[in-house]
Amino acid sequence: MAHAKGGGSLPDPTVLPRVIDAVLDELASSGRARLSMDRIAQRAGVSKATMYTRWDSKDDLLVAAYQRLSRPFPTLDTGTLAGDLDALCEVVVAGAADPRYAAVLTELVAAATTDPTLQPHLLAVSDTWQAGIRAMLHAAQDRRELDADVAVPLLAEVVSALTIRRVMFKNPPIDHTLRTDLDELIRHPPHQH
């Protein structure tokens, strides 16, 4: 996390974006295993001392990079489920347009498997998206676009998993096929037992 540790002169407002861009570029080109404070500092054109006044470790930088690229859940209130799904897909496609997002997400997920302190950062974004998708699906139920017995929490998990898989692995790519697959899922949703 970016934070100030001490006094001194006013911080350079360009340091944060330069360092985060350097982290993203290093992750995309070399991965987390080769990520180092030295390489980041060199790429960003800052000293390591400057970096350490804001971040304690490369994992803090990884979290900051993920937070910078993570898009907030969109307001989905178009009045139809089809319109809401279109809006959702637009946000996913826009986020996936930056190839560095998949790199930082994949590296953060991998790091979180061995460092549980990183998990809350992933869960915070995931929980926000899950709540938004559930709200979208409940609104569709209220409009009678989805049956009342659709298992909304499970359907929201599947929608989320489908989009994350596409972002991380680009197979199939994030394109019109995502929207087509979401339509198929909505036509045949899981039901409560």
N, CA, C and O of each residue as an XYZ file, in Angstrom:
772
protein
N       0.834     -1.167      0.000
C       0.000      0.000      0.000
C       0.884      1.238      0.000
O       1.920      1.276      0.665
N       0.475      2.227     -0.736
C       1.220      3.470     -0.749
C       0.935      4.208      0.539
O      -0.224      4.382      0.915
N       1.977      4.641      1.215
C       1.795      5.383      2.449
C       3.033      6.217      2.696
O       4.130      5.888      2.245
N       2.833      7.298      3.416
C       3.961      8.141      3.761
C       4.541      7.649      5.081
O       3.797      7.370      6.022
N       5.869      7.542      5.157
C       6.493      7.055      6.374
C       7.172      8.164      7.160
O       7.447      7.992      8.348
N       7.440      9.259      6.551
C       8.184     10.271      7.281
C       7.937     11.658      6.737
O       7.110     11.853      5.847
N       8.655     12.612      7.275
C       8.503     13.999      6.864
C       9.357     14.280      5.651
O       9.621     13.401      4.831
N       9.788     15.540      5.554
C      10.637     15.906      4.436
C       9.899     16.750      3.436
O       8.854     17.329      3.735
N      10.450     16.816      2.244
C       9.859     17.653      1.204
C       8.565     17.044      0.689
O       8.257     15.879      0.940
N       7.833     17.846     -0.023
C       6.582     17.369     -0.606
C       6.864     16.266     -1.611
O       7.805     16.367     -2.397
N       6.058     15.215     -1.592
C       6.312     14.105     -2.516
C       6.018     14.501     -3.968
O       5.124     15.300     -4.246
N       6.784     13.925     -4.865
C       6.597     14.128     -6.292
C       5.338     13.370     -6.716
O       5.287     12.149     -6.567
N       4.313     14.064     -7.242
C       3.059     13.385     -7.599
C       3.202     12.422     -8.781
O       2.293     11.634     -9.044
N       4.326     12.476     -9.491
C       4.497     11.559    -10.625
C       5.110     10.221    -10.215
O       5.141      9.286    -11.015
N       5.599     10.120     -8.975
C       6.274      8.893     -8.550
C       5.304      7.713     -8.536
O       5.615      6.652     -9.077
N       4.156      7.884     -7.933
C       3.203      6.770     -7.821
C       2.836      6.191     -9.185
O       2.975      4.982     -9.375
N       2.372      6.999    -10.143
C       2.032      6.392    -11.433
C       3.231      5.796    -12.164
O       3.094      4.773    -12.835
N       4.408      6.422    -12.045
C       5.583      5.873    -12.717
C       5.973      4.520    -12.126
O       6.316      3.594    -12.861
N       5.920      4.410    -10.819
C       6.294      3.151    -10.170
C       5.279      2.065    -10.494
O       5.660      0.939    -10.815
N       4.002      2.386    -10.415
C       2.979      1.373    -10.708
C       3.063      0.936    -12.168
O       2.925     -0.250    -12.464
N       3.287      1.872    -13.076
C       3.482      1.488    -14.483
C       4.705      0.575    -14.628
O       4.673     -0.391    -15.391
N       5.770      0.879    -13.904
C       6.968      0.042    -13.959
C       6.670     -1.366    -13.424
O       7.128     -2.357    -13.992
N       5.909     -1.448    -12.335
C       5.531     -2.754    -11.782
C       4.737     -3.541    -12.830
O       5.024     -4.710    -13.088
N       3.749     -2.899    -13.423
C       2.910     -3.569    -14.416
C       3.719     -4.032    -15.615
O       3.532     -5.146    -16.104
N       4.613     -3.183    -16.086
C       5.441     -3.552    -17.235
C       6.395     -4.697    -16.892
O       6.593     -5.606    -17.698
N       6.981     -4.652    -15.704
C       7.883     -5.731    -15.268
C       7.119     -7.042    -15.109
O       7.599     -8.094    -15.532
N       5.939     -6.989    -14.506
C       5.137     -8.204    -14.354
C       4.784     -8.804    -15.703
O       4.888    -10.014    -15.905
N       4.370     -7.951    -16.619
C       3.969     -8.435    -17.942
C       5.149     -9.026    -18.704
O       4.981     -9.987    -19.455
N       6.332     -8.467    -18.523
C       7.476     -8.955    -19.294
C       8.259    -10.063    -18.592
O       8.832    -10.927    -19.255
N       8.289    -10.047    -17.255
C       9.164    -10.985    -16.548
C       8.479    -11.835    -15.487
O       9.034    -12.851    -15.070
N       7.290    -11.447    -15.040
C       6.607    -12.199    -13.992
C       7.051    -11.799    -12.600
O       8.035    -11.079    -12.427
N       6.315    -12.272    -11.616
C       6.572    -11.912    -10.219
C       7.906    -12.453     -9.719
O       8.569    -11.797     -8.915
N       8.310    -13.623    -10.173
C       9.547    -14.232     -9.692
C      10.762    -13.337     -9.964
O      11.700    -13.306     -9.169
N      10.743    -12.617    -11.076
C      11.879    -11.752    -11.428
C      11.643    -10.300    -11.041
O      12.498     -9.444    -11.271
N      10.484    -10.021    -10.455
C      10.174     -8.657    -10.028
C      11.102     -8.278     -8.875
O      11.204     -9.010     -7.890
N      11.767     -7.152     -8.997
C      12.658     -6.707     -7.920
C      12.531     -5.204     -7.760
O      12.202     -4.479     -8.699
N      12.797     -4.762     -6.552
C      12.741     -3.329     -6.279
C      13.774     -2.587     -7.129
O      13.527     -1.462     -7.565
N      14.922     -3.209     -7.362
C      15.956     -2.573     -8.190
C      15.447     -2.332     -9.615
O      15.575     -1.231    -10.151
N      14.874     -3.368    -10.216
C      14.387     -3.248    -11.600
C      13.239     -2.255    -11.708
O      13.160     -1.488    -12.668
N      12.355     -2.272    -10.725
C      11.224     -1.338    -10.727
C      11.736      0.096    -10.605
O      11.314      0.980    -11.352
N      12.643      0.318     -9.663
C      13.190      1.663     -9.452
C      13.881      2.168    -10.723
O      13.699      3.316    -11.128
N      14.667      1.299    -11.337
C      15.364      1.692    -12.560
C      14.364      2.040    -13.657
O      14.497      3.071    -14.314
N      13.372      1.190    -13.854
C      12.383      1.430    -14.914
C      11.579      2.702    -14.652
O      11.250      3.437    -15.583
N      11.261      2.960    -13.366
C      10.449      4.127    -13.007
C      11.273      5.412    -12.925
O      10.715      6.510    -12.909
N      12.586      5.278    -12.874
C      13.440      6.460    -12.762
C      13.383      7.087    -11.384
O      13.426      8.310    -11.243
N      13.283      6.230    -10.351
C      13.263      6.708     -8.967
C      14.282      5.899     -8.173
O      14.760      4.860     -8.627
N      14.598      6.384     -7.002
C      15.519      5.632     -6.148
C      14.753      4.572     -5.361
O      13.547      4.687     -5.143
N      15.478      3.538     -4.940
C      14.846      2.526     -4.089
C      14.393      3.147     -2.775
O      13.366      2.754     -2.223
N      15.145      4.102     -2.280
C      14.762      4.765     -1.025
C      13.401      5.449     -1.175
O      12.574      5.403     -0.264
N      13.176      6.075     -2.317
C      11.879      6.703     -2.590
C      10.782      5.661     -2.593
O       9.699      5.888     -2.053
N      11.056      4.523     -3.196
C      10.046      3.462     -3.240
C       9.751      2.934     -1.845
O       8.591      2.722     -1.491
N      10.790      2.723     -1.057
C      10.582      2.159      0.277
C       9.885      3.134      1.228
O       9.392      2.719      2.277
N       9.835      4.422      0.878
C       9.050      5.345      1.710
C       7.554      5.154      1.472
O       6.732      5.604      2.271
N       7.202      4.487      0.371
C       5.793      4.299      0.035
C       5.330      2.841      0.132
O       4.175      2.584      0.469
N       6.212      1.895     -0.158
C       5.847      0.476     -0.176
C       6.901     -0.320      0.576
O       8.096     -0.069      0.421
N       6.473     -1.271      1.382
C       7.398     -2.089      2.161
C       7.985     -3.251      1.374
O       9.085     -3.716      1.677
N       7.259     -3.723      0.366
C       7.700     -4.933     -0.331
C       7.161     -4.956     -1.760
O       6.330     -4.136     -2.149
N       7.659     -5.919     -2.520
C       7.150     -6.060     -3.881
C       5.699     -6.548     -3.877
O       4.957     -6.263     -4.817
N       5.283     -7.273     -2.843
C       3.876     -7.671     -2.760
C       2.973     -6.464     -2.531
O       1.857     -6.420     -3.049
N       3.442     -5.483     -1.760
C       2.672     -4.242     -1.615
C       2.525     -3.552     -2.969
O       1.473     -2.992     -3.277
N       3.572     -3.596     -3.764
C       3.517     -3.008     -5.107
C       2.562     -3.795     -6.003
O       1.844     -3.213     -6.815
N       2.558     -5.101     -5.854
C       1.664     -5.952     -6.623
C       0.208     -5.616     -6.304
O      -0.622     -5.520     -7.208
N      -0.097     -5.438     -5.027
C      -1.455     -5.069     -4.615
C      -1.816     -3.691     -5.164
O      -2.924     -3.492     -5.662
N      -0.890     -2.744     -5.077
C      -1.157     -1.396     -5.593
C      -1.415     -1.428     -7.104
O      -2.278     -0.707     -7.605
N      -0.674     -2.253     -7.814
C      -0.873     -2.375     -9.266
C      -2.242     -2.984     -9.564
O      -2.946     -2.531    -10.466
N      -2.612     -4.006     -8.805
C      -3.924     -4.641     -8.994
C      -5.048     -3.644     -8.710
O      -6.022     -3.569     -9.459
N      -4.907     -2.891     -7.640
C      -5.939     -1.911     -7.298
C      -6.054     -0.834     -8.369
O      -7.154     -0.359     -8.651
N      -4.948     -0.449     -8.958
C      -4.984      0.575    -10.001
C      -5.725      0.079    -11.243
O      -6.476      0.836    -11.857
N      -5.518     -1.187    -11.618
C      -6.135     -1.695    -12.837
C      -7.543     -2.247    -12.625
O      -8.302     -2.377    -13.585
N      -7.899     -2.569    -11.398
C      -9.228     -3.129    -11.139
C     -10.288     -2.065    -11.366
O     -10.202     -0.947    -10.859
N     -11.271     -2.445    -12.129
C     -12.352     -1.512    -12.422
C     -13.465     -1.698    -11.403
O     -13.767     -2.820    -10.999
N     -14.073     -0.587    -10.991
C     -15.197     -0.728    -10.068
C     -16.368     -1.404    -10.783
O     -16.495     -1.339    -12.006
N     -17.210     -2.048     -9.996
C     -18.367     -2.677    -10.611
C     -19.259     -1.588    -11.180
O     -19.540     -0.602    -10.498
N     -19.710     -1.750    -12.420
C     -20.520     -0.696    -13.046
C     -21.927     -0.649    -12.462
O     -22.427     -1.638    -11.926
N     -22.542      0.495    -12.573
C     -23.953      0.603    -12.213
C     -24.740     -0.040    -13.340
O     -24.734      0.436    -14.475
N     -25.418     -1.130    -13.007
C     -26.177     -1.871    -14.010
C     -27.657     -1.671    -13.745
O     -28.275     -2.405    -12.974
N     -28.199     -0.685    -14.385
C     -29.613     -0.384    -14.187
C     -30.188      0.132    -15.500
O     -30.726      1.236    -15.573
N     -30.060     -0.698    -16.541
C     -30.549     -0.283    -17.861
C     -32.037     -0.554    -18.024
O     -32.664     -0.060    -18.961
N     -32.601     -1.335    -17.114
C     -34.014     -1.665    -17.200
C     -34.290     -3.035    -17.794
O     -35.424     -3.514    -17.773
N     -33.241     -3.665    -18.328
C     -33.395     -5.026    -18.858
C     -32.152     -5.839    -18.513
O     -31.060     -5.293    -18.358
N     -32.333     -7.130    -18.397
C     -31.196     -8.002    -18.145
C     -30.239     -7.969    -19.335
O     -29.022     -7.960    -19.150
N     -30.769     -7.950    -20.532
C     -29.915     -7.892    -21.725
C     -29.058     -6.628    -21.714
O     -27.863     -6.689    -22.001
N     -29.650     -5.500    -21.388
C     -28.892     -4.250    -21.321
C     -27.845     -4.275    -20.219
O     -26.731     -3.782    -20.394
N     -28.219     -4.863    -19.067
C     -27.264     -4.962    -17.964
C     -26.085     -5.862    -18.334
O     -24.940     -5.552    -18.005
N     -26.362     -6.971    -19.015
C     -25.279     -7.862    -19.441
C     -24.376     -7.184    -20.468
O     -23.161     -7.377    -20.453
N     -24.974     -6.386    -21.365
C     -24.167     -5.622    -22.322
C     -23.215     -4.678    -21.583
O     -22.030     -4.590    -21.904
N     -23.762     -3.975    -20.587
C     -22.939     -3.027    -19.816
C     -21.836     -3.757    -19.055
O     -20.703     -3.279    -18.988
N     -22.164     -4.911    -18.485
C     -21.167     -5.699    -17.772
C     -20.054     -6.133    -18.724
O     -18.873     -6.013    -18.398
N     -20.425     -6.629    -19.882
C     -19.428     -7.069    -20.865
C     -18.540     -5.922    -21.328
O     -17.345     -6.118    -21.550
N     -19.104     -4.737    -21.477
C     -18.298     -3.580    -21.887
C     -17.194     -3.297    -20.881
O     -16.063     -3.001    -21.264
N     -17.520     -3.388    -19.591
C     -16.523     -3.136    -18.549
C     -15.453     -4.226    -18.556
O     -14.263     -3.933    -18.437
N     -15.875     -5.474    -18.695
C     -14.920     -6.588    -18.716
C     -13.989     -6.471    -19.922
O     -12.777     -6.639    -19.793
N     -14.554     -6.184    -21.086
C     -13.743     -6.050    -22.297
C     -12.767     -4.883    -22.151
O     -11.602     -5.002    -22.528
N     -13.230     -3.763    -21.611
C     -12.345     -2.603    -21.428
C     -11.208     -2.931    -20.464
O     -10.061     -2.555    -20.710
N     -11.515     -3.629    -19.370
C     -10.475     -4.003    -18.415
C      -9.470     -4.967    -19.006
O      -8.270     -4.858    -18.756
N      -9.961     -5.908    -19.789
C      -9.086     -6.916    -20.388
C      -8.255     -6.358    -21.530
O      -7.312     -7.008    -21.982
N      -8.590     -5.162    -22.004
C      -7.847     -4.568    -23.118
C      -6.394     -4.289    -22.738
O      -5.516     -4.271    -23.600
N      -6.144     -4.072    -21.455
C      -4.775     -3.856    -20.989
C      -4.200     -5.215    -20.610
O      -4.595     -5.774    -19.586
N      -3.282     -5.763    -21.400
C      -2.764     -7.103    -21.125
C      -2.065     -7.212    -19.771
O      -1.876     -8.310    -19.249
N      -1.688     -6.073    -19.212
C      -1.025     -6.105    -17.912
C      -1.991     -6.517    -16.803
O      -1.565     -7.031    -15.769
N      -3.305     -6.292    -17.017
C      -4.276     -6.666    -15.987
C      -4.260     -8.173    -15.753
O      -4.245     -8.622    -14.607
N      -4.265     -8.950    -16.821
C      -4.223    -10.406    -16.670
C      -2.947    -10.828    -15.959
O      -2.973    -11.732    -15.124
N      -1.837    -10.186    -16.280
C      -0.564    -10.531    -15.647
C      -0.607    -10.250    -14.151
O      -0.212    -11.103    -13.355
N      -1.078     -9.075    -13.754
C      -1.086     -8.744    -12.335
C      -2.118     -9.589    -11.584
O      -1.867     -9.994    -10.449
N      -3.260     -9.858    -12.191
C      -4.268    -10.697    -11.542
C      -3.733    -12.111    -11.336
O      -3.860    -12.672    -10.248
N      -3.144    -12.678    -12.366
C      -2.597    -14.035    -12.273
C      -1.496    -14.115    -11.223
O      -1.459    -15.056    -10.430
N      -0.606    -13.137    -11.214
C       0.492    -13.138    -10.239
C      -0.017    -12.936     -8.812
O       0.497    -13.551     -7.877
N      -1.014    -12.086     -8.644
C      -1.554    -11.855     -7.306
C      -2.292    -13.094     -6.796
O      -2.172    -13.445     -5.622
N      -3.045    -13.749     -7.658
C      -3.719    -14.991     -7.261
C      -2.668    -16.027     -6.847
O      -2.821    -16.692     -5.822
N      -1.618    -16.162     -7.634
C      -0.555    -17.115     -7.297
C       0.108    -16.763     -5.969
O       0.352    -17.643     -5.144
N       0.397    -15.504     -5.763
C       1.044    -15.079     -4.521
C       0.129    -15.285     -3.316
O       0.593    -15.628     -2.229
N      -1.159    -15.077     -3.514
C      -2.121    -15.211     -2.410
C      -2.285    -16.658     -1.952
O      -2.760    -16.906     -0.843
N      -1.900    -17.605     -2.789
C      -2.007    -19.008     -2.372
C      -0.986    -19.345     -1.293
O      -1.208    -20.257     -0.497
N       0.117    -18.629     -1.257
C       1.130    -18.876     -0.227
C       1.223    -17.765      0.805
O       1.862    -17.939      1.843
N       0.602    -16.638      0.541
C       0.613    -15.523      1.486
C      -0.815    -15.056      1.741
O      -1.348    -14.236      0.994
N      -1.437    -15.582      2.804
C      -2.842    -15.258      3.066
C      -3.112    -13.771      3.317
O      -4.264    -13.341      3.254
N      -2.079    -12.983      3.598
C      -2.316    -11.551      3.815
C      -2.702    -10.844      2.526
O      -3.226     -9.730      2.563
N      -2.447    -11.485      1.377
C      -2.818    -10.881      0.096
C      -4.267    -11.189     -0.292
O      -4.846    -10.483     -1.118
N      -4.850    -12.221      0.288
C      -6.197    -12.640     -0.083
C      -7.261    -11.557      0.103
O      -8.132    -11.425     -0.757
N      -7.230    -10.777      1.189
C      -8.276     -9.753      1.339
C      -8.342     -8.752      0.188
O      -9.413     -8.228     -0.119
N      -7.209     -8.487     -0.443
C      -7.199     -7.535     -1.556
C      -7.946     -8.097     -2.759
O      -8.673     -7.371     -3.437
N      -7.771     -9.374     -3.019
C      -8.513    -10.036     -4.092
C      -9.988    -10.147     -3.734
O     -10.863     -9.888     -4.559
N     -10.249    -10.538     -2.488
C     -11.636    -10.739     -2.062
C     -12.432     -9.441     -2.054
O     -13.629     -9.452     -2.342
N     -11.795     -8.333     -1.731
C     -12.512     -7.053     -1.705
C     -13.088     -6.728     -3.082
O     -14.250     -6.338     -3.196
N     -12.280     -6.888     -4.118
C     -12.757     -6.630     -5.472
C     -13.781     -7.684     -5.877
O     -14.830     -7.357     -6.431
N     -13.474     -8.950     -5.599
C     -14.379    -10.041     -5.952
C     -15.734     -9.894     -5.268
O     -16.772    -10.078     -5.903
N     -15.731     -9.565     -3.985
C     -16.990     -9.429     -3.247
C     -17.851     -8.292     -3.801
O     -19.075     -8.410     -3.871
N     -17.209     -7.198     -4.191
C     -17.949     -6.082     -4.777
C     -18.600     -6.507     -6.089
O     -19.765     -6.195     -6.340
N     -17.848     -7.219     -6.924
C     -18.403     -7.692     -8.199
C     -19.509     -8.716     -7.967
O     -20.532     -8.688     -8.652
N     -19.314     -9.621     -7.008
C     -20.341    -10.616     -6.712
C     -21.638     -9.945     -6.263
O     -22.721    -10.326     -6.707
N     -21.532     -8.963     -5.401
C     -22.724     -8.247     -4.926
C     -23.417     -7.542     -6.083
O     -24.645     -7.552     -6.166
N     -22.652     -6.935     -6.969
C     -23.236     -6.253     -8.121
C     -23.930     -7.207     -9.081
O     -25.009     -6.906     -9.592
N     -23.315     -8.353     -9.324
C     -23.923     -9.334    -10.220
C     -25.193     -9.902     -9.586
O     -26.200    -10.080    -10.271
N     -25.152    -10.187     -8.278
C     -26.359    -10.679     -7.599
C     -27.485     -9.639     -7.678
O     -28.637     -9.995     -7.928
N     -27.161     -8.373     -7.470
C     -28.176     -7.311     -7.549
C     -28.766     -7.246     -8.959
O     -29.975     -7.077     -9.119
N     -27.922     -7.379     -9.975
C     -28.393     -7.378    -11.358
C     -29.360     -8.535    -11.588
O     -30.406     -8.355    -12.212
N     -29.019     -9.713    -11.091
C     -29.857    -10.893    -11.286
C     -31.157    -10.812    -10.479
O     -32.211    -11.234    -10.956
N     -31.083    -10.271     -9.259
C     -32.311    -10.089     -8.462
C     -33.248     -9.087     -9.141
O     -34.465     -9.273     -9.137
N     -32.687     -8.037     -9.719
C     -33.511     -7.066    -10.447
C     -34.188     -7.740    -11.637
O     -35.345     -7.454    -11.943
N     -33.464     -8.634    -12.304
C     -34.058     -9.379    -13.423
C     -35.182    -10.286    -12.928
O     -36.187    -10.464    -13.618
N     -35.017    -10.856    -11.743
C     -36.107    -11.655    -11.162
C     -37.311    -10.766    -10.862
O     -38.451    -11.149    -11.125
N     -37.059     -9.587    -10.314
C     -38.153     -8.653    -10.004
C     -38.916     -8.251    -11.261
O     -40.126     -8.028    -11.215
N     -38.199     -8.159    -12.397
C     -38.839     -7.815    -13.675
C     -39.385     -9.051    -14.385
O     -39.925     -8.958    -15.488
N     -39.241    -10.193    -13.749
C     -39.699    -11.484    -14.276
C     -38.947    -11.915    -15.550
O     -39.476    -12.633    -16.398
N     -37.697    -11.446    -15.648
C     -36.833    -11.897    -16.745
C     -36.105    -13.188    -16.370
O     -35.623    -13.915    -17.239
N     -36.030    -13.462    -15.078
C     -35.472    -14.710    -14.558
C     -36.515    -15.320    -13.630
O     -37.201    -14.604    -12.901
N     -36.630    -16.633    -13.660
C     -37.563    -17.315    -12.763
C     -37.188    -17.053    -11.309
O     -36.021    -16.843    -10.979
N     -38.193    -17.070    -10.457
C     -37.981    -16.815     -9.034
C     -37.128    -17.894     -8.371
O     -36.485    -17.636     -7.353
N     -37.117    -19.100     -8.942
C     -36.364    -20.185     -8.312
C     -34.935    -20.325     -8.845
O     -34.265    -21.315     -8.549
N     -34.460    -19.351     -9.626
C     -33.073    -19.379    -10.086
C     -32.158    -19.195     -8.870
O     -32.407    -18.338     -8.022
N     -31.113    -19.995     -8.795
C     -30.140    -19.919     -7.702
C     -29.195    -18.748     -7.981
O     -28.113    -18.927     -8.539
N     -29.621    -17.556     -7.587
C     -28.885    -16.330     -7.899
C     -27.446    -16.349     -7.378
O     -26.538    -15.991     -8.129
N     -27.198    -16.748     -6.132
C     -25.791    -16.751     -5.684
C     -24.897    -17.664     -6.540
O     -23.767    -17.300     -6.862
N     -25.402    -18.838     -6.900
C     -24.626    -19.751     -7.731
C     -24.445    -19.188     -9.144
O     -23.353    -19.263     -9.707
N     -25.498    -18.635     -9.708
C     -25.398    -18.051    -11.040
C     -24.402    -16.886    -11.046
O     -23.630    -16.736    -11.993
N     -24.417    -16.066     -9.997
C     -23.460    -14.958     -9.898
C     -22.022    -15.479     -9.842
O     -21.128    -14.906    -10.465
N     -21.803    -16.559     -9.097
C     -20.463    -17.167     -9.022
C     -20.011    -17.659    -10.395
O     -18.856    -17.472    -10.778
N     -20.922    -18.284    -11.127
C     -20.569    -18.825    -12.444
C     -20.279    -17.688    -13.434
O     -19.326    -17.770    -14.209
N     -21.087    -16.646    -13.409
C     -20.840    -15.489    -14.282
C     -19.462    -14.897    -13.973
O     -18.689    -14.593    -14.881
N     -19.171    -14.740    -12.689
C     -17.885    -14.187    -12.277
C     -16.732    -15.093    -12.690
O     -15.730    -14.620    -13.225
N     -16.871    -16.398    -12.443
C     -15.808    -17.346    -12.798
C     -15.554    -17.358    -14.299
O     -14.405    -17.424    -14.738
N     -16.612    -17.296    -15.076
C     -16.480    -17.288    -16.533
C     -15.687    -16.064    -16.992
O     -14.800    -16.180    -17.837
N     -16.003    -14.903    -16.441
C     -15.299    -13.687    -16.876
C     -13.855    -13.680    -16.396
O     -12.961    -13.296    -17.150
N     -13.605    -14.099    -15.149
C     -12.231    -14.115    -14.631
C     -11.365    -15.093    -15.427
O     -10.216    -14.790    -15.749
N     -11.911    -16.249    -15.737
C     -11.159    -17.237    -16.529
C     -10.759    -16.638    -17.877
O      -9.632    -16.815    -18.339
N     -11.689    -15.936    -18.490
C     -11.377    -15.330    -19.792
C     -10.315    -14.251    -19.660
O      -9.425    -14.142    -20.503
N     -10.407    -13.457    -18.604
C      -9.419    -12.392    -18.410
C      -8.031    -12.995    -18.178
O      -7.045    -12.546    -18.763
N      -7.966    -14.018    -17.317
C      -6.663    -14.577    -16.956
C      -6.034    -15.397    -18.069
O      -4.821    -15.337    -18.268
N      -6.841    -16.163    -18.800
C      -6.270    -17.100    -19.752
C      -6.543    -16.758    -21.212
O      -5.952    -17.360    -22.109
N      -7.432    -15.797    -21.458
C      -7.749    -15.353    -22.819
C      -8.118    -16.525    -23.734
O      -7.818    -16.508    -24.928
N      -8.771    -17.541    -23.162
C      -9.119    -18.709    -23.954
C     -10.472    -19.223    -23.514
O     -10.545    -19.821    -22.440
N     -11.542    -19.040    -24.254
C     -11.595    -18.224    -25.463
C     -11.392    -16.743    -25.126
O     -11.473    -16.341    -23.965
N     -11.131    -15.954    -26.145
C     -10.816    -14.541    -25.893
C     -12.013    -13.760    -25.359
O     -13.161    -14.195    -25.450
N     -11.706    -12.601    -24.805
C     -12.752    -11.701    -24.338
C     -13.245    -10.955    -25.573
O     -12.616     -9.996    -26.020
N     -14.348    -11.392    -26.106
C     -14.956    -10.758    -27.265
C     -16.445    -11.071    -27.243
O     -17.001    -11.335    -26.177
N     -17.092    -11.048    -28.385
C     -18.532    -11.293    -28.443
C     -18.905    -12.681    -27.914
O     -20.050    -12.907    -27.524
N     -17.940    -13.612    -27.899
C     -18.259    -14.952    -27.403
C     -18.573    -14.936    -25.915
O     -19.335    -15.778    -25.439
N     -18.003    -13.996    -25.173
C     -18.337    -13.879    -23.748
C     -19.818    -13.563    -23.595
O     -20.512    -14.187    -22.791
N     -20.295    -12.604    -24.359
C     -21.716    -12.222    -24.279
C     -22.605    -13.384    -24.714
O     -23.641    -13.634    -24.098
N     -22.216    -14.088    -25.758
C     -22.968    -15.247    -26.234
C     -23.027    -16.324    -25.145
O     -24.085    -16.902    -24.899
N     -21.905    -16.589    -24.502
C     -21.869    -17.599    -23.448
C     -22.688    -17.169    -22.233
O     -23.326    -18.006    -21.594
N     -22.678    -15.880    -21.908
C     -23.512    -15.391    -20.802
C     -24.992    -15.564    -21.138
O     -25.783    -15.934    -20.270
N     -25.369    -15.302    -22.379
C     -26.763    -15.521    -22.800
C     -27.163    -16.979    -22.629
O     -28.256    -17.278    -22.148
N     -26.280    -17.878    -23.021
C     -26.562    -19.314    -22.889
C     -26.722    -19.690    -21.418
O     -27.608    -20.466    -21.060
N     -25.877    -19.146    -20.587
C     -25.950    -19.404    -19.152
C     -27.258    -18.878    -18.564
O     -27.877    -19.543    -17.733
N     -27.676    -17.703    -18.984
C     -28.916    -17.107    -18.483
C     -30.127    -17.902    -18.979
O     -31.122    -18.026    -18.266
N     -30.045    -18.433    -20.186
C     -31.161    -19.243    -20.706
C     -31.319    -20.558    -19.949
O     -32.417    -21.110    -19.872
N     -30.217    -21.056    -19.393
C     -30.226    -22.347    -18.684
C     -29.567    -22.190    -17.309
O     -28.550    -22.827    -17.035
N     -30.135    -21.357    -16.454
C     -29.500    -21.075    -15.166
C     -29.700    -22.227    -14.174
O     -30.604    -23.049    -14.332
N     -28.845    -22.270    -13.156
C     -29.064    -23.249    -12.094
C     -30.286    -22.834    -11.257
O     -30.529    -21.647    -11.039
N     -31.023    -23.806    -10.810
C     -32.207    -23.537    -10.002
C     -32.001    -24.030     -8.572
O     -31.222    -24.950     -8.321
N     -32.713    -23.400     -7.642
C     -32.649    -23.819     -6.243
C     -33.319    -25.172     -6.083
O     -34.235    -25.519     -6.828
N     -32.860    -25.915     -5.120
C     -33.455    -27.238     -4.855
C     -34.365    -27.166     -3.660
O     -34.960    -28.173     -3.276
